[in-house]
Amino acid sequence: MSFERPAPDLNKLQQAWDEWERGEQLPGKVLANLKTAGMAEVLAELLASGWTPGSGASGG
């Protein structure tokens, strides 16, 4: 039986980041939360789309 990762959850990603900024979580916990919420998939999709910082919501 194979494990299928759930789709990234942008709300969970934002929540993990906000907890970090407020100093509510230690770095290791924040990284774990970002990983389980799908940060790698979100970053990979942004790169694949050609998005760059400052380019807005879409890459073109």
Secondary structure, 3 states (H helix, E strand, C coil): CCCCCCCCCHHHHHHHHHHHHCCCCCHHHHHHHHHHCCHHHHHHHHHHHCCCCCCCCCCC
